[in-house]
Amino acid sequence: MKNHPFQSLAIFTVAGSLVASCSLIKDINYTVTPSPLEMHADSVRVRVELTFPQKGLRKKASVEVTPMLGNTTFKPVLIMGEKATGNGTTVRYKPGGFVNYEDVIAYTPEMENAELTVSGRVMKGGVQKMVTPIKKIADGTIITPYLVNKDFKVVSEKDKHINVREDVYTAQVTYLRAKSDLQNGELDKASLKSFAKWLSDAQNNPKITIQSIQVVGYASPEGEENSNNTLSTDRANTGKTTTLYLAKNAKNVAASKEIYTLLGRGEDYEGFKKELEKSSMDQDEKQLVIRVLEMYKDPIQRETEMRNMAKTFTYLDEKIFPKLRRAEIKVTYETSGYSDEEYLSLAKTTPEKLGVEELLYAASLESDVANKFSIYAACEKLFPLDHRAYNNAGVLLFTQGKLADATSKFEKALTLNQSGLLLNNLAAVAGAKGDFKKAKEWLSKASGAGKEGDYNNGIISIVEGNYASAIASLVNDKTFNKALAQVLNKDFEKAIATIDGSPDASSAQGHYLKAIALARQDKVDACIQALQASIAKDASYKVKMVKDREFLKFAANENFVAISK
């Protein structure tokens, strides 16, 4: 804050003598807060307290005071003696008093190094008696909020590509009633012929790796239970022997190793119910069999009841039970995709051979911007209903500064998927264009936009002068913008800690902001050291610091003067 006397030297007199005119008013003290003036949200707010001494304003006199910042005029204020007429604020003669004045104007660049001045007209009875000289009462203007990095963040969509996929190949060996040995002709059946070919193909395919083989034996639900339990175990063993035989013929090394797990499951009632449901048996008969299965838990009694339904049992014995006398072979294996080099080559030459996830993955591998964009274009053509290629192409265009083209891509993506991520990206474009109102509107709808959305909200809050809100948005960040918001919110020590923990700890702008935080705490030596570090990184900050009203109070400091030369 600064106090300045109101000098009542007349430039000219309208009526009466100079002494008579000057006797109407005594010196006025001006207290300006803050001083120097500050810019926030693209505006400069002026707060001035005008203090009149005892008998400082004659009862019938009035004074109109007009502040100016550079060439920009604020609204005038009229202060009246207690017997003066007019639409102003009254100050009593004997005790004197004070008047609080406030006004806001839009910031313009010429205000950065302008002076706040006042001029006045002294009047009596509606007649102007004198005009006071122009007087400086403060300096303008601190514009530290303009240091904000308007580096709005956009987000690419991730692919769901899995280069190593786990699969299971299933085959089965079937058996005669009460038998566990391999029956004649079994190896010629479709299941085992296909299995033999798969084992051969897998051996010759370097992308397939067999992990394990499980063989599970089953028995049909007729006959003595203990015998069926033993029978199912024997069938598991025969299933393994059969698989080893096929693996040897296919020269499949992995399937010839001891990677087998064997299990005998006994009577397969679950499989029985599934096969029954799929069968062409009359629905009423199906329900009758199922009731028997559910009513009788004892296997012997259950089989007896089924045999009592002679016709039904014959159907089961011919159509259902043979399917249950089996060993199931499950080969768990991994299939790896192309190498990264192969993905890139295919994406550029024959993209139609790849799926959407593979194309998006290939684009993520590509470093050349033109090639990356071409892959996204191919993905858009081949998979026009997937929004991710449009979005990622928009991100690419945004980073190149092609904002109109980026907007078009993001809007297309938004027609396919209404997500917070896409709304954030549109907000980023609006912010980069300087349309902060539109950016804020998009961000208000971008729920779930993540840390990028929070960062963009932080920028908007700084631009709007809502520094506490900016800090809240950037709560988990250690960034230049968060440190700036903390400085502007007068959290100076926290701001310094944020800078020191941020990527800007050693940058020119980081040192400069740190100097501002130190200057506001009157830590002169540390401030000058930070300015020196900033200038060492970027000499342009020397010119900036000389003009910056943040350091006005150090203008006469010899060390400050030395580094400014």
C-alpha positions as CSV (number, residue, x, y, z in Angstrom):
1,M,0.0,0.0,0.0
2,K,1.1,3.6,-0.7
3,N,0.0,6.9,0.7
4,H,0.1,9.9,-1.6
5,P,-0.8,13.5,-0.7
6,F,-3.4,15.2,-2.9
7,Q,-1.5,18.4,-4.1
8,S,-4.0,21.2,-4.5
9,L,-1.9,23.4,-6.8
10,A,-4.3,25.0,-9.3
11,I,-3.6,24.6,-13.0
12,F,-6.0,27.5,-13.6
13,T,-8.7,29.2,-11.6
14,V,-12.3,29.6,-12.8
15,A,-13.4,32.3,-10.3
16,G,-11.9,34.0,-7.3
17,S,-8.4,34.0,-6.1
18,L,-6.0,31.1,-5.9
19,V,-6.0,31.3,-2.1
20,A,-9.7,31.4,-2.0
21,S,-10.0,28.3,-4.2
22,C,-7.3,26.4,-2.3
23,S,-9.1,27.1,1.0
24,L,-12.0,24.9,-0.1
25,I,-10.0,21.7,0.3
26,K,-6.9,20.4,2.1
27,D,-4.6,17.6,1.1
28,I,-6.2,14.2,0.5
29,N,-4.4,11.0,1.3
30,Y,-4.8,8.0,-1.1
31,T,-4.3,4.4,0.0
32,V,-4.3,2.0,-3.0
33,T,-4.8,-1.7,-2.4
34,P,-3.0,-3.6,-3.8
35,S,-0.1,-1.5,-4.9
36,P,1.2,-2.1,-7.5
37,L,-2.1,-2.9,-9.2
38,E,-2.8,-6.5,-10.2
39,M,-4.5,-8.1,-13.2
40,H,-6.8,-11.0,-12.5
41,A,-9.2,-12.6,-15.0
42,D,-8.2,-10.1,-17.7
43,S,-9.3,-7.2,-15.5
44,V,-7.7,-4.6,-13.2
45,R,-9.6,-3.8,-10.1
46,V,-8.7,-0.5,-8.3
47,R,-9.5,0.0,-4.6
48,V,-8.6,3.4,-3.2
49,E,-9.3,4.8,0.2
50,L,-9.5,8.7,0.1
51,T,-8.8,10.2,3.5
52,F,-9.9,13.8,4.3
53,P,-8.3,15.5,7.3
54,Q,-10.2,17.5,9.9
55,K,-11.8,20.5,8.2
56,G,-10.4,19.1,5.0
57,L,-13.4,19.8,2.8
58,R,-15.5,23.0,3.2
59,K,-19.1,22.5,3.9
60,K,-20.3,23.9,0.5
61,A,-17.4,22.6,-1.5
62,S,-17.2,19.3,-3.5
63,V,-14.4,17.6,-5.4
64,E,-14.7,15.1,-8.3
65,V,-11.7,12.8,-8.5
66,T,-11.0,10.7,-11.6
67,P,-8.4,7.9,-11.5
68,M,-6.5,6.9,-14.7
69,L,-4.3,3.9,-15.5
70,G,-2.1,5.0,-18.3
71,N,-4.6,6.3,-20.9
72,T,-7.6,4.5,-19.5
73,T,-10.0,6.4,-17.3
74,F,-11.9,4.9,-14.4
75,K,-15.3,6.2,-13.3
76,P,-15.1,9.5,-11.4
77,V,-16.1,9.8,-7.7
78,L,-17.8,12.9,-6.3
79,I,-17.1,13.8,-2.6
80,M,-19.2,16.6,-1.2
81,G,-19.1,18.9,1.9
82,E,-21.9,18.4,4.3
83,K,-23.9,21.4,2.8
84,A,-23.0,20.8,-0.9
85,T,-25.7,19.5,-3.2
86,G,-25.3,16.7,-5.7
87,N,-25.2,12.9,-6.1
88,G,-22.0,12.0,-4.2
89,T,-20.6,10.8,-0.9
90,T,-20.6,13.3,1.9
91,V,-17.7,14.1,4.2
92,R,-18.3,16.1,7.3
93,Y,-16.3,19.3,7.8
94,K,-15.0,19.2,11.4
95,P,-14.1,15.5,11.8
96,G,-13.1,14.9,8.2
97,G,-13.5,11.3,7.0
98,F,-12.8,8.7,4.3
99,V,-14.4,7.5,1.1
100,N,-13.8,4.0,-0.3
101,Y,-13.6,3.8,-4.1
102,E,-13.6,0.8,-6.3
103,D,-13.8,0.2,-10.0
104,V,-12.8,-2.6,-12.6
105,I,-11.6,-2.1,-16.1
106,A,-10.5,-4.6,-18.8
107,Y,-6.7,-5.1,-18.9
108,T,-4.8,-3.9,-22.0
109,P,-1.0,-4.5,-22.5
110,E,-0.2,-0.8,-22.1
111,M,-1.2,-1.0,-18.5
112,E,1.7,-3.3,-17.5
113,N,4.0,-0.4,-17.0
114,A,1.5,2.4,-16.6
115,E,1.0,4.6,-13.6
116,L,-2.2,5.0,-11.6
117,T,-2.9,8.7,-11.4
118,V,-5.7,11.0,-10.1
119,S,-6.9,14.3,-11.2
120,G,-9.7,16.4,-9.8
121,R,-12.1,19.3,-10.1
122,V,-12.9,21.4,-7.1
123,M,-16.4,23.0,-7.1
124,K,-18.5,25.3,-5.0
125,G,-22.2,26.0,-5.7
126,G,-22.0,24.0,-8.9
127,V,-19.2,26.3,-10.2
128,Q,-15.8,24.8,-10.9
129,K,-13.2,26.7,-8.9
130,M,-10.0,24.9,-9.9
131,V,-8.5,21.8,-11.5
132,T,-5.9,19.8,-9.6
133,P,-2.8,18.6,-11.3
134,I,-2.4,14.9,-12.3
135,K,-0.8,13.0,-9.4
136,K,0.6,9.5,-9.4
137,I,-0.7,7.3,-6.6
138,A,0.4,3.8,-7.6
139,D,2.2,1.7,-10.2
140,G,0.6,-0.7,-12.5
141,T,0.4,-3.6,-13.2
142,I,1.4,-7.1,-12.0
143,I,0.3,-9.6,-14.6
144,T,1.6,-12.8,-13.1
145,P,-1.6,-14.8,-14.0
146,Y,-0.5,-14.5,-17.6
147,L,2.3,-16.9,-16.8
148,V,-0.2,-19.7,-16.9
149,N,0.8,-22.5,-19.4
150,K,-2.2,-22.9,-21.6
151,D,-1.0,-26.4,-22.6
152,F,-4.4,-28.0,-22.6
153,K,-4.2,-31.8,-22.5
154,V,-5.8,-34.2,-25.0
155,V,-6.1,-38.0,-24.5
156,S,-5.5,-40.8,-26.9
157,E,-7.6,-44.0,-26.7
158,K,-5.8,-47.2,-25.8
159,D,-6.0,-50.3,-27.9
160,K,-7.0,-53.6,-26.3
161,H,-4.5,-55.6,-28.2
162,I,-3.1,-58.7,-26.5
163,N,-0.1,-60.0,-28.3
164,V,-0.1,-63.3,-26.4
165,R,-3.5,-65.0,-26.1
166,E,-4.3,-68.1,-24.1
167,D,-6.6,-70.7,-25.8
168,V,-7.8,-74.2,-25.3
169,Y,-7.9,-77.0,-27.9
170,T,-10.4,-79.8,-27.1
171,A,-10.6,-83.3,-28.4
172,Q,-12.1,-86.5,-27.1
173,V,-11.7,-90.3,-27.1
174,T,-14.9,-92.4,-26.9
175,Y,-15.3,-95.9,-25.4
176,L,-17.5,-98.9,-25.5
177,R,-19.7,-99.7,-22.4
178,A,-17.5,-100.7,-19.4
179,K,-14.3,-100.5,-21.6
180,S,-11.3,-98.2,-21.3
181,D,-9.1,-99.5,-24.1
182,L,-8.9,-97.7,-27.4
183,Q,-11.5,-99.2,-29.7
184,N,-10.8,-100.1,-33.4
185,G,-11.4,-97.2,-35.7
186,E,-11.3,-94.5,-33.0
187,L,-8.2,-92.8,-34.4
188,D,-10.1,-92.4,-37.7
189,K,-12.9,-90.4,-36.1
190,A,-13.2,-86.7,-36.9
191,S,-12.2,-85.5,-33.4
192,L,-8.9,-87.3,-33.2
193,K,-8.0,-86.8,-36.9
194,S,-8.5,-83.0,-36.4
195,F,-6.5,-83.2,-33.2
196,A,-3.6,-85.0,-35.0
197,K,-3.5,-82.3,-37.6
198,W,-3.6,-79.5,-35.0
199,L,-0.7,-81.1,-33.1
200,S,1.3,-81.2,-36.4
201,D,0.4,-77.6,-37.3
202,A,1.2,-76.4,-33.7
203,Q,4.7,-78.0,-33.9
204,N,5.3,-76.1,-37.2
205,N,3.9,-72.8,-35.9
206,P,6.5,-70.8,-33.8
207,K,3.7,-68.6,-32.5
208,I,2.0,-71.5,-30.6
209,T,3.3,-72.7,-27.3
210,I,1.6,-75.6,-25.5
211,Q,1.4,-74.9,-21.8
212,S,-0.3,-78.0,-20.4
213,I,-2.6,-80.9,-21.3
214,Q,-5.4,-82.1,-19.0
215,V,-7.2,-85.5,-19.7
216,V,-10.5,-86.1,-17.8
217,G,-12.2,-89.5,-17.9
218,Y,-16.0,-90.0,-17.6
219,A,-18.4,-92.9,-17.3
220,S,-22.1,-93.0,-18.2
221,P,-24.5,-93.2,-15.3
222,E,-25.4,-96.9,-15.4
223,G,-23.6,-99.8,-13.8
224,E,-22.0,-100.0,-10.3
225,E,-20.7,-96.7,-9.0
226,N,-17.2,-97.8,-7.8
227,S,-16.6,-99.6,-11.0
228,N,-17.5,-96.5,-12.9
229,N,-15.1,-94.4,-10.8
230,T,-12.3,-96.8,-11.6
231,L,-13.4,-96.9,-15.3
232,S,-13.2,-93.1,-15.6
233,T,-9.7,-93.1,-14.2
234,D,-8.6,-95.8,-16.6
235,R,-10.2,-93.8,-19.5
236,A,-8.1,-90.7,-18.4
237,N,-5.0,-92.9,-18.6
238,T,-5.9,-94.2,-22.1
239,G,-6.7,-90.6,-23.2
240,K,-3.1,-89.7,-22.2
241,T,-1.6,-92.7,-24.0
242,T,-3.6,-91.8,-27.2
243,T,-2.5,-88.2,-27.0
244,L,1.2,-89.2,-26.6
245,Y,0.8,-91.5,-29.6
246,L,-0.6,-88.7,-31.8
247,A,2.0,-86.3,-30.6
248,K,4.8,-88.7,-31.5
249,N,3.4,-89.1,-35.0
250,A,3.0,-85.3,-35.4
251,K,6.6,-84.8,-34.0
252,N,5.1,-82.4,-31.5
253,V,7.8,-82.0,-28.9
254,A,5.8,-80.2,-26.2
255,A,2.9,-82.6,-26.2
256,S,5.4,-85.5,-25.8
257,K,6.6,-84.2,-22.5
258,E,5.3,-84.8,-19.1
259,I,2.9,-81.8,-19.0
260,Y,-0.2,-83.9,-18.3
261,T,-2.8,-83.8,-15.6
262,L,-5.2,-86.8,-15.3
263,L,-8.5,-86.9,-13.6
264,G,-11.3,-89.5,-13.3
265,R,-14.6,-87.9,-12.7
266,G,-16.8,-91.0,-12.4
267,E,-20.4,-90.9,-13.6
268,D,-21.1,-87.8,-15.6
269,Y,-24.6,-86.7,-14.5
270,E,-24.1,-83.1,-15.5
271,G,-23.1,-84.2,-19.0
272,F,-26.1,-86.5,-19.0
273,K,-28.5,-83.7,-18.3
274,K,-27.0,-81.5,-21.0
275,E,-27.2,-84.2,-23.6
276,L,-30.7,-85.0,-22.5
277,E,-31.8,-81.4,-23.0
278,K,-30.3,-81.4,-26.5
279,S,-31.8,-84.7,-27.5
280,S,-35.0,-85.2,-29.6
281,M,-36.7,-87.2,-26.8
282,D,-40.3,-86.3,-26.0
283,Q,-40.4,-83.3,-23.6
284,D,-42.6,-85.2,-21.1
285,E,-40.2,-88.1,-21.1
286,K,-37.3,-85.7,-20.5
287,Q,-39.0,-84.2,-17.5
288,L,-39.7,-87.6,-16.1
289,V,-36.0,-88.6,-16.4
290,I,-34.9,-85.3,-14.8
291,R,-37.3,-85.9,-11.9
292,V,-35.8,-89.3,-11.4
293,L,-32.3,-87.8,-11.4
294,E,-33.3,-85.2,-8.9
295,M,-35.4,-87.4,-6.6
296,Y,-33.0,-90.3,-6.2
297,K,-29.5,-89.5,-5.0
298,D,-28.5,-93.1,-4.6
299,P,-26.9,-94.2,-7.9
300,I,-28.1,-97.8,-7.7
301,Q,-31.7,-96.8,-7.0
302,R,-31.5,-94.0,-9.7
303,E,-30.4,-96.5,-12.3
304,T,-33.1,-99.0,-11.2
305,E,-35.8,-96.4,-11.7
306,M,-34.5,-95.5,-15.2
307,R,-34.4,-99.2,-16.2
308,N,-38.0,-99.5,-15.1
309,M,-38.8,-97.0,-17.9
310,A,-37.9,-99.6,-20.5
311,K,-38.6,-97.6,-23.7
312,T,-37.0,-94.5,-22.3
313,F,-34.0,-96.4,-21.0
314,T,-33.5,-98.0,-24.4
315,Y,-33.4,-94.5,-26.0
316,L,-30.9,-93.4,-23.4
317,D,-28.7,-96.4,-23.9
318,E,-28.6,-95.9,-27.6
319,K,-28.5,-92.1,-28.0
320,I,-27.2,-90.5,-24.7
321,F,-25.0,-92.9,-22.8
322,P,-22.4,-93.5,-25.6
323,K,-21.6,-89.8,-25.7
324,L,-20.7,-89.9,-22.0
325,R,-18.3,-92.8,-22.2
326,R,-15.3,-90.6,-23.0
327,A,-12.0,-89.0,-22.1
328,E,-11.8,-85.2,-22.8
329,I,-8.4,-83.9,-23.8
330,K,-7.9,-80.2,-23.1
331,V,-4.7,-78.6,-24.5
332,T,-4.0,-75.2,-23.0
333,Y,-1.7,-73.1,-25.3
334,E,-0.6,-69.6,-26.0
335,T,-0.7,-68.0,-29.4
336,S,1.6,-65.0,-29.9
337,G,0.8,-62.4,-32.5
338,Y,3.1,-60.7,-35.0
339,S,6.3,-59.0,-34.0
340,D,6.2,-55.2,-33.7
341,E,8.0,-55.0,-36.9
342,E,5.5,-57.2,-38.6
343,Y,2.6,-55.2,-37.2
344,L,4.1,-52.0,-38.6
345,S,4.7,-53.5,-42.0
346,L,1.2,-55.0,-42.3
347,A,-0.4,-51.8,-41.1
348,K,1.4,-49.8,-43.8
349,T,1.0,-52.3,-46.7
350,T,-2.0,-54.5,-46.1
351,P,-4.0,-53.1,-43.2
352,E,-7.0,-55.2,-44.1
353,K,-5.2,-58.2,-42.7
354,L,-5.3,-56.7,-39.2
355,G,-8.1,-56.2,-36.8
356,V,-9.0,-52.9,-35.2
357,E,-7.0,-53.6,-32.0
358,E,-4.0,-54.6,-34.0
359,L,-4.1,-51.4,-36.2
360,L,-4.4,-49.2,-33.1
361,Y,-1.5,-51.0,-31.6
362,A,0.6,-50.6,-34.7
363,A,-0.2,-46.9,-34.8
364,S,1.1,-46.6,-31.2
365,L,4.4,-48.2,-32.3
366,E,4.8,-45.7,-35.2
367,S,7.0,-42.7,-34.6
368,D,6.6,-41.0,-38.0
369,V,3.6,-38.6,-37.8
370,A,2.6,-39.1,-41.5
371,N,2.8,-42.9,-41.2
372,K,0.8,-42.9,-37.9
373,F,-1.9,-40.7,-39.5
374,S,-2.1,-43.1,-42.5
375,I,-2.6,-46.1,-40.1
376,Y,-5.5,-44.2,-38.4
377,A,-7.0,-43.3,-41.8
378,A,-6.9,-47.0,-42.7
379,C,-8.5,-47.9,-39.4
380,E,-11.3,-45.4,-40.0
381,K,-12.0,-46.9,-43.4
382,L,-12.0,-50.5,-42.3
383,F,-13.7,-50.0,-38.9
384,P,-15.9,-46.9,-39.4
385,L,-18.0,-47.5,-36.3
386,D,-15.0,-47.5,-33.9
387,H,-14.5,-44.0,-32.5
388,R,-10.9,-44.6,-31.3
389,A,-9.1,-44.0,-34.7
390,Y,-11.0,-40.7,-35.2
391,N,-10.1,-39.6,-31.7
392,N,-6.4,-40.6,-32.0
393,A,-6.1,-38.9,-35.3
394,G,-7.6,-35.8,-33.7
395,V,-5.0,-35.9,-31.0
396,L,-2.3,-36.1,-33.6
397,L,-3.7,-33.1,-35.4
398,F,-4.0,-31.2,-32.1
399,T,-0.3,-31.7,-31.4
400,Q,0.4,-30.2,-34.8
401,G,-1.7,-27.2,-34.1
402,K,-4.3,-28.1,-36.7
403,L,-7.2,-27.2,-34.5
404,A,-10.0,-27.1,-37.0
405,D,-9.1,-30.6,-38.4
406,A,-8.7,-31.9,-34.8
407,T,-12.2,-30.6,-33.9
408,S,-13.7,-32.4,-36.9
409,K,-12.1,-35.7,-35.8
410,F,-13.2,-35.3,-32.2
411,E,-16.8,-34.4,-33.2
412,K,-17.0,-37.5,-35.5
413,A,-15.7,-39.7,-32.6
414,L,-18.3,-38.1,-30.3
415,T,-21.1,-39.2,-32.6
416,L,-20.0,-42.8,-32.1
417,N,-19.3,-42.6,-28.4
418,Q,-20.4,-40.0,-25.9
419,S,-17.5,-40.1,-23.5
420,G,-15.9,-37.7,-21.0
421,L,-12.6,-38.3,-22.7
422,L,-13.9,-36.9,-26.0
423,L,-15.6,-34.0,-24.4
424,N,-12.3,-33.2,-22.7
425,N,-10.5,-33.2,-26.0
426,L,-13.0,-30.8,-27.5
427,A,-12.5,-28.6,-24.5
428,A,-8.8,-28.7,-25.1
429,V,-9.3,-27.5,-28.6
430,A,-11.5,-24.7,-27.5
431,G,-9.0,-23.7,-24.9
432,A,-6.2,-23.7,-27.4
433,K,-8.2,-21.4,-29.5
434,G,-8.7,-19.0,-26.6
435,D,-12.4,-19.8,-26.3
436,F,-12.3,-20.4,-22.5
437,K,-16.1,-20.1,-22.1
438,K,-16.6,-23.0,-24.6
439,A,-13.8,-25.0,-23.0
440,K,-15.4,-24.6,-19.6
441,E,-18.8,-25.7,-21.0
442,W,-17.3,-28.9,-22.5
443,L,-15.4,-29.6,-19.3
444,S,-18.5,-29.3,-17.2
445,K,-19.9,-32.3,-19.1
446,A,-16.7,-34.3,-19.3
447,S,-17.2,-36.4,-16.2
448,G,-14.6,-39.2,-15.9
449,A,-12.1,-37.3,-18.1
450,G,-9.4,-38.2,-15.6
451,K,-6.3,-36.2,-14.7
452,E,-6.2,-34.5,-18.1
453,G,-9.6,-33.1,-17.5
454,D,-8.6,-31.9,-14.0
455,Y,-5.5,-30.2,-15.5
456,N,-7.6,-28.4,-18.1
457,N,-10.0,-27.3,-15.5
458,G,-7.1,-26.0,-13.5
459,I,-6.0,-23.8,-16.5
460,I,-9.5,-22.4,-16.9
461,S,-9.7,-21.6,-13.2
462,I,-6.5,-19.7,-13.3
463,V,-7.6,-17.7,-16.4
464,E,-10.9,-16.9,-14.5
465,G,-9.0,-15.8,-11.4
466,N,-10.3,-18.7,-9.3
467,Y,-7.0,-19.8,-7.8
468,A,-8.3,-21.9,-4.9
469,S,-10.5,-23.8,-7.4
470,A,-7.4,-24.3,-9.6
471,I,-5.5,-25.7,-6.7
472,A,-8.3,-28.1,-6.0
473,S,-8.4,-29.3,-9.6
474,L,-4.6,-29.8,-9.6
475,V,-4.5,-31.3,-6.1
476,N,-2.5,-34.4,-7.1
477,D,-0.2,-32.6,-9.5
478,K,3.3,-31.1,-9.1
479,T,3.2,-28.8,-12.1
480,F,4.1,-25.2,-13.0
481,N,0.4,-24.3,-13.2
482,K,-0.3,-25.6,-9.8
483,A,2.6,-23.7,-8.3
484,L,1.4,-20.6,-10.1
485,A,-2.1,-21.0,-8.7
486,Q,-0.5,-21.4,-5.2
487,V,1.5,-18.1,-5.7
488,L,-1.6,-16.3,-6.8
489,N,-3.5,-17.7,-3.8
490,K,-0.7,-16.5,-1.5
491,D,0.5,-20.1,-0.6
492,F,4.1,-19.1,-1.2
493,E,5.9,-21.9,0.6
494,K,3.7,-24.5,-0.9
495,A,4.3,-23.0,-4.3
496,I,8.0,-23.3,-3.9
497,A,7.7,-26.9,-2.8
498,T,5.5,-27.6,-5.8
499,I,8.0,-26.1,-8.2
500,D,10.9,-28.0,-6.7
501,G,9.0,-31.2,-7.1
502,S,7.9,-30.5,-10.7
503,P,9.5,-31.0,-14.1
504,D,10.0,-27.2,-14.1
505,A,12.3,-27.3,-11.1
506,S,15.3,-26.4,-13.3
507,S,13.5,-24.6,-16.1
508,A,13.7,-20.8,-16.8
509,Q,10.0,-20.4,-16.1
510,G,10.3,-22.5,-12.9
511,H,13.1,-20.4,-11.5
512,Y,11.2,-17.2,-12.5
513,L,8.0,-18.2,-10.7
514,K,10.1,-19.2,-7.7
515,A,11.6,-15.7,-7.7
516,I,8.1,-14.2,-7.6
517,A,7.1,-16.3,-4.6
518,L,10.3,-15.2,-2.9
519,A,9.8,-11.5,-3.8
520,R,6.3,-11.6,-2.3
521,Q,7.9,-12.8,0.9
522,D,10.6,-10.0,0.8
523,K,13.3,-12.6,0.5
524,V,15.6,-10.4,-1.6
525,D,18.8,-12.4,-1.8
526,A,17.0,-15.7,-2.6
527,C,14.8,-13.9,-5.1
528,I,17.8,-12.5,-7.0
529,Q,19.5,-15.9,-7.0
530,A,16.3,-17.4,-8.6
531,L,16.3,-14.6,-11.2
532,Q,19.9,-15.3,-12.0
533,A,19.1,-19.0,-12.5
534,S,16.2,-18.1,-14.8
535,I,18.2,-15.7,-16.9
536,A,21.0,-18.3,-17.2
537,K,18.4,-20.7,-18.8
538,D,16.7,-18.1,-20.9
539,A,18.1,-14.5,-21.4
540,S,14.7,-13.1,-22.4
541,Y,13.7,-13.2,-18.7
542,K,16.2,-10.4,-18.0
543,V,14.0,-8.1,-20.1
544,K,10.9,-9.4,-18.5
545,M,12.1,-8.9,-14.9
546,V,13.0,-5.3,-15.5
547,K,9.4,-4.5,-16.6
548,D,7.7,-6.9,-14.1
549,R,6.0,-4.9,-11.3
550,E,6.5,-8.0,-9.0
551,F,10.1,-6.8,-8.5
552,L,9.5,-3.0,-8.4
553,K,10.5,-2.8,-4.8
554,F,13.9,-4.1,-5.7
555,A,14.5,-1.6,-8.4
556,A,17.2,0.2,-6.4
557,N,18.8,-2.9,-5.0
558,E,22.4,-3.0,-6.3
559,N,22.3,-6.8,-6.9
560,F,19.1,-6.5,-8.8
561,V,20.5,-3.7,-10.9
562,A,23.6,-5.7,-11.6
563,I,21.9,-8.8,-13.0
564,S,19.5,-6.6,-15.1
565,K,22.4,-5.1,-17.1
